[in-house]
Amino acid sequence: MNRKKLVISVLSGLAVMAISAIAFAQNADPNTAATAHADLAKFAALAGGLGLGIAAAGGAIGQGRAAAAALDGIARNPSAADKLFTPMILGLALIESLVIYMLIIAFILVFK
């Protein structure tokens, strides 16, 4: 039940932020390229930062769950430690590679 309330709260907050952006919108002069470029740079920096934050949080959660599952398996069957270690390290490396991939995308967005 707590999870459902959290999801509803987050979605409600996002809806309020999306609607308030429309309420505070201003008409920009379409002839000024500098204004459009400045707005694009702002939104690119915001997208890069949010994307990297979400990727880092997801990667951290994934790595924590993978390590916890591997350690639980080793605790239940210590003789399987050698069989669990290599797939766990491979999984952690793949999770981390996704976060690094998002870092590269964030750099491309910010420095474009």
N, CA, C and O atoms as a Tinker XYZ file with bonds, in Angstrom:
   448  protein
     1  N      0.821000   -1.193000    0.000000    73     2
     2  CA     0.000000    0.000000    0.000000    64     1     3
     3  C      0.863000    1.255000    0.000000    63     2     4     5
     4  O      0.522000    2.245000   -0.647000    81     3
     5  N      1.981000    1.218000    0.725000    73     3     6
     6  CA     2.875000    2.369000    0.758000    64     5     7
     7  C      3.456000    2.660000   -0.615000    63     6     8     9
     8  O      3.607000    3.820000   -0.998000    81     7
     9  N      3.774000    1.630000   -1.339000    73     7    10
    10  CA     4.370000    1.799000   -2.668000    64     9    11
    11  C      3.387000    2.481000   -3.616000    63    10    12    13
    12  O      3.770000    3.326000   -4.426000    81    11
    13  N      2.114000    2.101000   -3.501000    73    11    14
    14  CA     1.091000    2.691000   -4.356000    64    13    15
    15  C      0.938000    4.185000   -4.053000    63    14    16    17
    16  O      0.801000    4.998000   -4.967000    81    15
    17  N      0.963000    4.537000   -2.780000    73    15    18
    18  CA     0.867000    5.949000   -2.397000    64    17    19
    19  C      2.074000    6.736000   -2.891000    63    18    20    21
    20  O      1.932000    7.880000   -3.322000    81    19
    21  N      3.248000    6.141000   -2.835000    73    19    22
    22  CA     4.454000    6.808000   -3.309000    64    21    23
    23  C      4.387000    7.060000   -4.810000    63    22    24    25
    24  O      4.736000    8.145000   -5.274000    81    23
    25  N      3.940000    6.065000   -5.570000    73    23    26
    26  CA     3.829000    6.216000   -7.019000    64    25    27
    27  C      2.821000    7.307000   -7.363000    63    26    28    29
    28  O      3.070000    8.131000   -8.243000    81    27
    29  N      1.689000    7.314000   -6.675000    73    27    30
    30  CA     0.676000    8.339000   -6.935000    64    29    31
    31  C      1.213000    9.722000   -6.584000    63    30    32    33
    32  O      0.962000   10.683000   -7.311000    81    31
    33  N      1.948000    9.836000   -5.480000    73    31    34
    34  CA     2.514000   11.129000   -5.089000    64    33    35
    35  C      3.523000   11.631000   -6.111000    63    34    36    37
    36  O      3.511000   12.809000   -6.469000    81    35
    37  N      4.392000   10.750000   -6.581000    73    35    38
    38  CA     5.405000   11.150000   -7.560000    64    37    39
    39  C      4.745000   11.567000   -8.868000    63    38    40    41
    40  O      5.109000   12.591000   -9.447000    81    39
    41  N      3.780000   10.786000   -9.337000    73    39    42
    42  CA     3.096000   11.126000  -10.582000    64    41    43
    43  C      2.313000   12.430000  -10.445000    63    42    44    45
    44  O      2.265000   13.220000  -11.388000    81    43
    45  N      1.701000   12.664000   -9.287000    73    43    46
    46  CA     0.985000   13.920000   -9.063000    64    45    47
    47  C      1.948000   15.101000   -9.088000    63    46    48    49
    48  O      1.643000   16.138000   -9.677000    81    47
    49  N      3.090000   14.952000   -8.464000    73    47    50
    50  CA     4.091000   16.022000   -8.477000    64    49    51
    51  C      4.595000   16.317000   -9.872000    63    50    52    53
    52  O      4.765000   17.479000  -10.242000    81    51
    53  N      4.837000   15.267000  -10.654000    73    51    54
    54  CA     5.288000   15.471000  -12.035000    64    53    55
    55  C      4.211000   16.153000  -12.873000    63    54    56    57
    56  O      4.526000   16.988000  -13.721000    81    55
    57  N      2.936000   15.805000  -12.644000    73    55    58
    58  CA     1.849000   16.444000  -13.387000    64    57    59
    59  C      1.759000   17.925000  -13.052000    63    58    60    61
    60  O      1.541000   18.752000  -13.937000    81    59
    61  N      1.925000   18.262000  -11.776000    73    59    62
    62  CA     1.892000   19.672000  -11.378000    64    61    63
    63  C      3.040000   20.434000  -12.019000    63    62    64    65
    64  O      2.844000   21.551000  -12.496000    81    63
    65  N      4.235000   19.851000  -12.039000    73    63    66
    66  CA     5.373000   20.529000  -12.666000    64    65    67
    67  C      5.171000   20.695000  -14.173000    63    66    68    69
    68  O      5.552000   21.720000  -14.737000    81    67
    69  N      4.579000   19.705000  -14.823000    73    67    70
    70  CA     4.356000   19.801000  -16.263000    64    69    71
    71  C      3.320000   20.872000  -16.588000    63    70    72    73
    72  O      3.470000   21.604000  -17.566000    81    71
    73  N      2.280000   20.965000  -15.779000    73    71    74
    74  CA     1.236000   21.955000  -16.032000    64    73    75
    75  C      1.729000   23.358000  -15.706000    63    74    76    77
    76  O      1.383000   24.309000  -16.406000    81    75
    77  N      2.529000   23.500000  -14.659000    73    75    78
    78  CA     3.002000   24.840000  -14.291000    64    77    79
    79  C      3.957000   25.402000  -15.342000    63    78    80    81
    80  O      4.058000   26.621000  -15.479000    81    79
    81  N      4.642000   24.567000  -16.068000    73    79    82
    82  CA     5.515000   25.050000  -17.139000    64    81    83
    83  C      4.695000   25.737000  -18.224000    63    82    84    85
    84  O      5.137000   26.733000  -18.797000    81    83
    85  N      3.524000   25.224000  -18.507000    73    83    86
    86  CA     2.650000   25.849000  -19.496000    64    85    87
    87  C      2.131000   27.181000  -18.971000    63    86    88    89
    88  O      2.024000   28.146000  -19.728000    81    87
    89  N      1.810000   27.240000  -17.692000    73    87    90
    90  CA     1.252000   28.467000  -17.112000    64    89    91
    91  C      2.267000   29.599000  -17.121000    63    90    92    93
    92  O      1.881000   30.754000  -17.301000    81    91
    93  N      3.528000   29.316000  -16.938000    73    91    94
    94  CA     4.550000   30.357000  -16.882000    64    93    95
    95  C      5.285000   30.549000  -18.219000    63    94    96    97
    96  O      6.296000   31.249000  -18.274000    81    95
    97  N      4.786000   29.936000  -19.281000    73    95    98
    98  CA     5.444000   30.054000  -20.578000    64    97    99
    99  C      5.319000   31.476000  -21.110000    63    98   100   101
   100  O      4.313000   32.151000  -20.895000    81    99
   101  N      6.351000   31.912000  -21.802000    73    99   102
   102  CA     6.358000   33.243000  -22.400000    64   101   103
   103  C      6.556000   33.098000  -23.894000    63   102   104   105
   104  O      7.172000   32.144000  -24.371000    81   103
   105  N      6.027000   34.052000  -24.614000    73   103   106
   106  CA     6.240000   34.066000  -26.057000    64   105   107
   107  C      7.633000   34.591000  -26.350000    63   106   108   109
   108  O      8.008000   35.667000  -25.885000    81   107
   109  N      8.386000   33.844000  -27.106000    73   107   110
   110  CA     9.729000   34.270000  -27.476000    64   109   111
   111  C      9.704000   34.787000  -28.903000    63   110   112   113
   112  O      8.890000   34.356000  -29.719000    81   111
   113  N     10.588000   35.700000  -29.189000    73   111   114
   114  CA    10.704000   36.229000  -30.547000    64   113   115
   115  C     11.340000   35.145000  -31.412000    63   114   116   117
   116  O     12.484000   34.765000  -31.162000    81   115
   117  N     10.644000   34.644000  -32.409000    73   115   118
   118  CA    11.195000   33.538000  -33.204000    64   117   119
   119  C     12.385000   33.942000  -34.057000    63   118   120   121
   120  O     13.093000   33.082000  -34.583000    81   119
   121  N     12.614000   35.241000  -34.201000    73   119   122
   122  CA    13.713000   35.696000  -35.048000    64   121   123
   123  C     15.054000   35.693000  -34.339000    63   122   124   125
   124  O     16.089000   35.842000  -34.988000    81   123
   125  N     15.061000   35.530000  -33.043000    73   123   126
   126  CA    16.333000   35.567000  -32.319000    64   125   127
   127  C     16.848000   34.149000  -32.145000    63   126   128   129
   128  O     16.274000   33.351000  -31.405000    81   127
   129  N     17.913000   33.855000  -32.820000    73   127   130
   130  CA    18.525000   32.524000  -32.731000    64   129   131
   131  C     19.226000   32.344000  -31.393000    63   130   132   133
   132  O     19.359000   31.222000  -30.904000    81   131
   133  N     19.676000   33.446000  -30.799000    73   131   134
   134  CA    20.378000   33.347000  -29.516000    64   133   135
   135  C     19.442000   32.843000  -28.428000    63   134   136   137
   136  O     19.842000   32.041000  -27.584000    81   135
   137  N     18.193000   33.312000  -28.444000    73   135   138
   138  CA    17.228000   32.857000  -27.446000    64   137   139
   139  C     16.955000   31.367000  -27.603000    63   138   140   141
   140  O     16.915000   30.631000  -26.617000    81   139
   141  N     16.770000   30.926000  -28.835000    73   139   142
   142  CA    16.503000   29.509000  -29.081000    64   141   143
   143  C     17.691000   28.654000  -28.680000    63   142   144   145
   144  O     17.515000   27.577000  -28.110000    81   143
   145  N     18.900000   29.120000  -28.970000    73   143   146
   146  CA    20.095000   28.359000  -28.608000    64   145   147
   147  C     20.261000   28.294000  -27.091000    63   146   148   149
   148  O     20.654000   27.258000  -26.554000    81   147
   149  N     19.963000   29.394000  -26.397000    73   147   150
   150  CA    20.080000   29.403000  -24.939000    64   149   151
   151  C     19.065000   28.458000  -24.317000    63   150   152   153
   152  O     19.380000   27.744000  -23.365000    81   151
   153  N     17.843000   28.450000  -24.852000    73   151   154
   154  CA    16.827000   27.532000  -24.335000    64   153   155
   155  C     17.222000   26.086000  -24.598000    63   154   156   157
   156  O     17.040000   25.229000  -23.734000    81   155
   157  N     17.757000   25.805000  -25.776000    73   155   158
   158  CA    18.184000   24.455000  -26.105000    64   157   159
   159  C     19.317000   24.007000  -25.183000    63   158   160   161
   160  O     19.344000   22.857000  -24.744000    81   159
   161  N     20.246000   24.910000  -24.890000    73   159   162
   162  CA    21.358000   24.571000  -24.004000    64   161   163
   163  C     20.861000   24.270000  -22.598000    63   162   164   165
   164  O     21.356000   23.353000  -21.943000    81   163
   165  N     19.878000   25.046000  -22.131000    73   163   166
   166  CA    19.322000   24.805000  -20.791000    64   165   167
   167  C     18.663000   23.439000  -20.714000    63   166   168   169
   168  O     18.905000   22.673000  -19.781000    81   167
   169  N     17.832000   23.141000  -21.698000    73   167   170
   170  CA    17.122000   21.868000  -21.664000    64   169   171
   171  C     18.057000   20.686000  -21.906000    63   170   172   173
   172  O     17.823000   19.603000  -21.370000    81   171
   173  N     19.102000   20.872000  -22.696000    73   171   174
   174  CA    20.076000   19.801000  -22.901000    64   173   175
   175  C     20.832000   19.505000  -21.613000    63   174   176   177
   176  O     21.085000   18.345000  -21.290000    81   175
   177  N     21.196000   20.560000  -20.873000    73   175   178
   178  CA    21.878000   20.358000  -19.596000    64   177   179
   179  C     20.950000   19.681000  -18.588000    63   178   180   181
   180  O     21.379000   18.807000  -17.835000    81   179
   181  N     19.684000   20.083000  -18.576000    73   179   182
   182  CA    18.719000   19.456000  -17.679000    64   181   183
   183  C     18.512000   17.986000  -18.032000    63   182   184   185
   184  O     18.470000   17.133000  -17.146000    81   183
   185  N     18.383000   17.691000  -19.320000    73   183   186
   186  CA    18.198000   16.302000  -19.757000    64   185   187
   187  C     19.419000   15.448000  -19.420000    63   186   188   189
   188  O     19.284000   14.309000  -18.974000    81   187
   189  N     20.615000   16.009000  -19.638000    73   187   190
   190  CA    21.828000   15.254000  -19.309000    64   189   191
   191  C     21.939000   14.973000  -17.828000    63   190   192   193
   192  O     22.286000   13.862000  -17.428000    81   191
   193  N     21.646000   15.973000  -17.010000    73   191   194
   194  CA    21.730000   15.786000  -15.560000    64   193   195
   195  C     20.699000   14.812000  -15.034000    63   194   196   197
   196  O     21.021000   13.933000  -14.234000    81   195
   197  N     19.455000   14.962000  -15.480000    73   195   198
   198  CA    18.409000   14.045000  -15.020000    64   197   199
   199  C     18.667000   12.621000  -15.505000    63   198   200   201
   200  O     18.499000   11.661000  -14.754000    81   199
   201  N     19.073000   12.494000  -16.762000    73   199   202
   202  CA    19.355000   11.157000  -17.290000    64   201   203
   203  C     20.481000   10.464000  -16.550000    63   202   204   205
   204  O     20.403000    9.271000  -16.255000    81   203
   205  N     21.527000   11.218000  -16.255000    73   203   206
   206  CA    22.653000   10.634000  -15.536000    64   205   207
   207  C     22.270000   10.281000  -14.105000    63   206   208   209
   208  O     22.697000    9.252000  -13.581000    81   207
   209  N     21.474000   11.125000  -13.477000    73   207   210
   210  CA    21.026000   10.826000  -12.117000    64   209   211
   211  C     20.170000    9.583000  -12.062000    63   210   212   213
   212  O     20.344000    8.746000  -11.176000    81   211
   213  N     19.249000    9.450000  -12.996000    73   211   214
   214  CA    18.388000    8.268000  -13.032000    64   213   215
   215  C     19.208000    7.019000  -13.346000    63   214   216   217
   216  O     18.984000    5.965000  -12.751000    81   215
   217  N     20.150000    7.131000  -14.271000    73   215   218
   218  CA    20.992000    5.979000  -14.615000    64   217   219
   219  C     21.859000    5.549000  -13.436000    63   218   220   221
   220  O     22.024000    4.356000  -13.179000    81   219
   221  N     22.415000    6.536000  -12.718000    73   219   222
   222  CA    23.255000    6.199000  -11.565000    64   221   223
   223  C     22.428000    5.552000  -10.458000    63   222   224   225
   224  O     22.872000    4.594000   -9.825000    81   223
   225  N     21.232000    6.074000  -10.227000    73   223   226
   226  CA    20.373000    5.477000   -9.189000    64   225   227
   227  C     19.963000    4.060000   -9.576000    63   226   228   229
   228  O     20.011000    3.147000   -8.752000    81   227
   229  N     19.561000    3.881000  -10.829000    73   227   230
   230  CA    19.176000    2.544000  -11.279000    64   229   231
   231  C     20.341000    1.564000  -11.255000    63   230   232   233
   232  O     20.179000    0.402000  -10.882000    81   231
   233  N     21.518000    2.044000  -11.657000    73   231   234
   234  CA    22.704000    1.184000  -11.620000    64   233   235
   235  C     23.081000    0.789000  -10.200000    63   234   236   237
   236  O     23.461000   -0.353000   -9.946000    81   235
   237  N     22.974000    1.734000   -9.281000    73   235   238
   238  CA    23.300000    1.431000   -7.888000    64   237   239
   239  C     22.321000    0.420000   -7.296000    63   238   240   241
   240  O     22.721000   -0.495000   -6.577000    81   239
   241  N     21.051000    0.591000   -7.602000    73   239   242
   242  CA    20.052000   -0.367000   -7.105000    64   241   243
   243  C     20.296000   -1.746000   -7.715000    63   242   244   245
   244  O     20.243000   -2.758000   -7.015000    81   243
   245  N     20.563000   -1.784000   -9.015000    73   243   246
   246  CA    20.820000   -3.062000   -9.684000    64   245   247
   247  C     22.058000   -3.764000   -9.152000    63   246   248   249
   248  O     22.050000   -4.978000   -8.946000    81   247
   249  N     23.122000   -3.000000   -8.929000    73   247   250
   250  CA    24.344000   -3.605000   -8.398000    64   249   251
   251  C     24.140000   -4.089000   -6.960000    63   250   252   253
   252  O     24.654000   -5.139000   -6.575000    81   251
   253  N     23.405000   -3.335000   -6.187000    73   251   254
   254  CA    23.139000   -3.762000   -4.810000    64   253   255
   255  C     22.338000   -5.043000   -4.757000    63   254   256   257
   256  O     22.629000   -5.938000   -3.964000    81   255
   257  N     21.320000   -5.127000   -5.610000    73   255   258
   258  CA    20.499000   -6.342000   -5.623000    64   257   259
   259  C     21.284000   -7.546000   -6.154000    63   258   260   261
   260  O     21.123000   -8.661000   -5.659000    81   259
   261  N     22.130000   -7.317000   -7.159000    73   259   262
   262  CA    22.929000   -8.422000   -7.714000    64   261   263
   263  C     23.923000   -8.944000   -6.680000    63   262   264   265
   264  O     24.080000  -10.154000   -6.518000    81   263
   265  N     24.591000   -8.030000   -5.985000    73   263   266
   266  CA    25.554000   -8.458000   -4.966000    64   265   267
   267  C     24.843000   -9.148000   -3.803000    63   266   268   269
   268  O     25.340000  -10.142000   -3.273000    81   267
   269  N     23.683000   -8.626000   -3.406000    73   267   270
   270  CA    22.943000   -9.253000   -2.307000    64   269   271
   271  C     22.490000  -10.661000   -2.685000    63   270   272   273
   272  O     22.560000  -11.575000   -1.864000    81   271
   273  N     22.028000  -10.841000   -3.915000    73   271   274
   274  CA    21.593000  -12.166000   -4.352000    64   273   275
   275  C     22.768000  -13.139000   -4.423000    63   274   276   277
   276  O     22.638000  -14.304000   -4.047000    81   275
   277  N     23.910000  -12.659000   -4.905000    73   275   278
   278  CA    25.084000  -13.536000   -4.978000    64   277   279
   279  C     25.573000  -13.924000   -3.588000    63   278   280   281
   280  O     25.908000  -15.083000   -3.344000    81   279
   281  N     25.612000  -12.957000   -2.683000    73   279   282
   282  CA    26.052000  -13.279000   -1.323000    64   281   283
   283  C     25.062000  -14.194000   -0.610000    63   282   284   285
   284  O     25.461000  -15.044000    0.187000    81   283
   285  N     23.779000  -14.023000   -0.893000    73   283   286
   286  CA    22.777000  -14.922000   -0.307000    64   285   287
   287  C     22.975000  -16.341000   -0.834000    63   286   288   289
   288  O     22.878000  -17.312000   -0.084000    81   287
   289  N     23.252000  -16.450000   -2.124000    73   287   290
   290  CA    23.507000  -17.773000   -2.694000    64   289   291
   291  C     24.764000  -18.415000   -2.127000    63   290   292   293
   292  O     24.794000  -19.623000   -1.892000    81   291
   293  N     25.803000  -17.612000   -1.906000    73   291   294
   294  CA    27.036000  -18.142000   -1.327000    64   293   295
   295  C     26.813000  -18.545000    0.119000    63   294   296   297
   296  O     27.364000  -19.546000    0.577000    81   295
   297  N     26.003000  -17.767000    0.848000    73   295   298
   298  CA    25.728000  -18.102000    2.245000    64   297   299
   299  C     24.935000  -19.399000    2.362000    63   298   300   301
   300  O     25.139000  -20.167000    3.302000    81   299
   301  N     24.037000  -19.648000    1.417000    73   299   302
   302  CA    23.243000  -20.881000    1.451000    64   301   303
   303  C     24.053000  -22.096000    1.006000    63   302   304   305
   304  O     23.845000  -23.206000    1.496000    81   303
   305  N     24.981000  -21.873000    0.069000    73   303   306
   306  CA    25.774000  -22.979000   -0.454000    64   305   307
   307  C     27.203000  -22.492000   -0.688000    63   306   308   309
   308  O     27.529000  -22.063000   -1.795000    81   307
   309  N     28.060000  -22.550000    0.334000    73   307   310
   310  CA    29.417000  -22.021000    0.200000    64   309   311
   311  C     30.246000  -22.698000   -0.897000    63   310   312   313
   312  O     31.180000  -22.091000   -1.420000    81   311
   313  N     29.929000  -23.912000   -1.244000    73   311   314
   314  CA    30.706000  -24.593000   -2.287000    64   313   315
   315  C     30.416000  -24.037000   -3.686000    63   314   316   317
   316  O     31.156000  -24.326000   -4.626000    81   315
   317  N     29.346000  -23.241000   -3.835000    73   315   318
   318  CA    29.001000  -22.670000   -5.140000    64   317   319
   319  C     29.589000  -21.274000   -5.339000    63   318   320   321
   320  O     29.231000  -20.579000   -6.290000    81   319
   321  N     30.485000  -20.865000   -4.451000    73   319   322
   322  CA    31.046000  -19.516000   -4.531000    64   321   323
   323  C     31.790000  -19.291000   -5.847000    63   322   324   325
   324  O     31.698000  -18.215000   -6.439000    81   323
   325  N     32.525000  -20.303000   -6.302000    73   323   326
   326  CA    33.274000  -20.155000   -7.554000    64   325   327
   327  C     32.338000  -20.031000   -8.763000    63   326   328   329
   328  O     32.635000  -19.314000   -9.718000    81   327
   329  N     31.202000  -20.742000   -8.708000    73   327   330
   330  CA    30.253000  -20.690000   -9.818000    64   329   331
   331  C     29.458000  -19.387000   -9.833000    63   330   332   333
   332  O     28.990000  -18.970000  -10.892000    81   331
   333  N     29.297000  -18.744000   -8.695000    73   331   334
   334  CA    28.522000  -17.504000   -8.618000    64   333   335
   335  C     29.375000  -16.258000   -8.848000    63   334   336   337
   336  O     28.864000  -15.225000   -9.278000    81   335
   337  N     30.650000  -16.352000   -8.568000    73   335   338
   338  CA    31.499000  -15.158000   -8.603000    64   337   339
   339  C     31.636000  -14.573000  -10.009000    63   338   340   341
   340  O     31.460000  -13.369000  -10.195000    81   339
   341  N     31.947000  -15.407000  -10.995000    73   339   342
   342  CA    32.173000  -14.906000  -12.358000    64   341   343
   343  C     30.917000  -14.299000  -12.984000    63   342   344   345
   344  O     31.006000  -13.209000  -13.550000    81   343
   345  N     29.744000  -14.954000  -12.909000    73   343   346
   346  CA    28.542000  -14.307000  -13.467000    64   345   347
   347  C     28.168000  -13.011000  -12.730000    63   346   348   349
   348  O     27.652000  -12.074000  -13.338000    81   347
   349  N     28.435000  -12.968000  -11.404000    73   347   350
   350  CA    28.131000  -11.753000  -10.657000    64   349   351
   351  C     29.009000  -10.596000  -11.135000    63   350   352   353
   352  O     28.512000   -9.492000  -11.354000    81   351
   353  N     30.298000  -10.841000  -11.296000    73   351   354
   354  CA    31.215000   -9.790000  -11.765000    64   353   355
   355  C     30.845000   -9.364000  -13.180000    63   354   356   357
   356  O     30.891000   -8.175000  -13.497000    81   355
   357  N     30.479000  -10.311000  -14.033000    73   355   358
   358  CA    30.056000   -9.984000  -15.391000    64   357   359
   359  C     28.793000   -9.126000  -15.373000    63   358   360   361
   360  O     28.701000   -8.150000  -16.117000    81   359
   361  N     27.824000   -9.477000  -14.536000    73   359   362
   362  CA    26.597000   -8.694000  -14.413000    64   361   363
   363  C     26.859000   -7.292000  -13.890000    63   362   364   365
   364  O     26.274000   -6.326000  -14.382000    81   363
   365  N     27.735000   -7.171000  -12.895000    73   363   366
   366  CA    28.077000   -5.851000  -12.358000    64   365   367
   367  C     28.763000   -4.991000  -13.410000    63   366   368   369
   368  O     28.516000   -3.787000  -13.489000    81   367
   369  N     29.616000   -5.599000  -14.211000    73   367   370
   370  CA    30.302000   -4.844000  -15.266000    64   369   371
   371  C     29.316000   -4.367000  -16.326000    63   370   372   373
   372  O     29.440000   -3.250000  -16.828000    81   371
   373  N     28.346000   -5.194000  -16.668000    73   371   374
   374  CA    27.346000   -4.786000  -17.662000    64   373   375
   375  C     26.450000   -3.676000  -17.127000    63   374   376   377
   376  O     26.103000   -2.753000  -17.864000    81   375
   377  N     26.073000   -3.754000  -15.862000    73   375   378
   378  CA    25.273000   -2.684000  -15.255000    64   377   379
   379  C     26.065000   -1.383000  -15.261000    63   378   380   381
   380  O     25.528000   -0.327000  -15.598000    81   379
   381  N     27.324000   -1.455000  -14.893000    73   379   382
   382  CA    28.156000   -0.250000  -14.851000    64   381   383
   383  C     28.384000    0.311000  -16.258000    63   382   384   385
   384  O     28.491000    1.525000  -16.428000    81   383
   385  N     28.458000   -0.561000  -17.263000    73   383   386
   386  CA    28.650000   -0.070000  -18.623000    64   385   387
   387  C     27.447000    0.740000  -19.098000    63   386   388   389
   388  O     27.609000    1.687000  -19.867000    81   387
   389  N     26.249000    0.382000  -18.654000    73   387   390
   390  CA    25.066000    1.166000  -19.010000    64   389   391
   391  C     25.118000    2.562000  -18.397000    63   390   392   393
   392  O     24.718000    3.538000  -19.033000    81   391
   393  N     25.607000    2.657000  -17.170000    73   391   394
   394  CA    25.729000    3.969000  -16.523000    64   393   395
   395  C     26.794000    4.800000  -17.241000    63   394   396   397
   396  O     26.607000    5.999000  -17.445000    81   395
   397  N     27.893000    4.183000  -17.620000    73   395   398
   398  CA    28.934000    4.912000  -18.349000    64   397   399
   399  C     28.424000    5.341000  -19.720000    63   398   400   401
   400  O     28.778000    6.419000  -20.197000    81   399
   401  N     27.605000    4.520000  -20.357000    73   399   402
   402  CA    26.998000    4.888000  -21.638000    64   401   403
   403  C     26.133000    6.140000  -21.469000    63   402   404   405
   404  O     26.156000    7.027000  -22.322000    81   403
   405  N     25.371000    6.215000  -20.375000    73   403   406
   406  CA    24.562000    7.407000  -20.119000    64   405   407
   407  C     25.444000    8.609000  -19.831000    63   406   408   409
   408  O     25.079000    9.732000  -20.179000    81   407
   409  N     26.590000    8.405000  -19.208000    73   407   410
   410  CA    27.527000    9.507000  -18.970000    64   409   411
   411  C     28.010000   10.086000  -20.292000    63   410   412   413
   412  O     28.119000   11.304000  -20.434000    81   411
   413  N     28.299000    9.226000  -21.254000    73   411   414
   414  CA    28.737000    9.695000  -22.569000    64   413   415
   415  C     27.619000   10.467000  -23.257000    63   414   416   417
   416  O     27.872000   11.502000  -23.875000    81   415
   417  N     26.387000    9.976000  -23.159000    73   415   418
   418  CA    25.251000   10.685000  -23.741000    64   417   419
   419  C     25.062000   12.043000  -23.070000    63   418   420   421
   420  O     24.768000   13.030000  -23.743000    81   419
   421  N     25.230000   12.098000  -21.751000    73   419   422
   422  CA    25.102000   13.366000  -21.031000    64   421   423
   423  C     26.171000   14.351000  -21.485000    63   422   424   425
   424  O     25.881000   15.534000  -21.664000    81   423
   425  N     27.401000   13.884000  -21.674000    73   423   426
   426  CA    28.463000   14.769000  -22.177000    64   425   427
   427  C     28.129000   15.290000  -23.577000    63   426   428   429
   428  O     28.344000   16.464000  -23.875000    81   427
   429  N     27.610000   14.423000  -24.418000    73   427   430
   430  CA    27.240000   14.854000  -25.775000    64   429   431
   431  C     26.148000   15.919000  -25.710000    63   430   432   433
   432  O     26.206000   16.912000  -26.435000    81   431
   433  N     25.156000   15.716000  -24.848000    73   431   434
   434  CA    24.067000   16.693000  -24.733000    64   433   435
   435  C     24.542000   18.027000  -24.196000    63   434   436   437
   436  O     24.152000   19.079000  -24.703000    81   435
   437  N     25.378000   17.990000  -23.179000    73   435   438
   438  CA    25.795000   19.234000  -22.521000    64   437   439
   439  C     26.767000   20.022000  -23.381000    63   438   440   441
   440  O     26.667000   21.248000  -23.447000    81   439
   441  N     27.702000   19.359000  -24.039000    73   439   442
   442  CA    28.736000   20.070000  -24.782000    64   441   443
   443  C     28.426000   20.210000  -26.273000    63   442   444   445
   444  O     29.319000   20.554000  -27.048000    81   443
   445  N     27.205000   19.957000  -26.686000    73   443   446
   446  CA    26.843000   20.080000  -28.099000    64   445   447
   447  C     26.705000   21.541000  -28.471000    63   446   448
   448  O     26.403000   21.859000  -29.621000    81   447
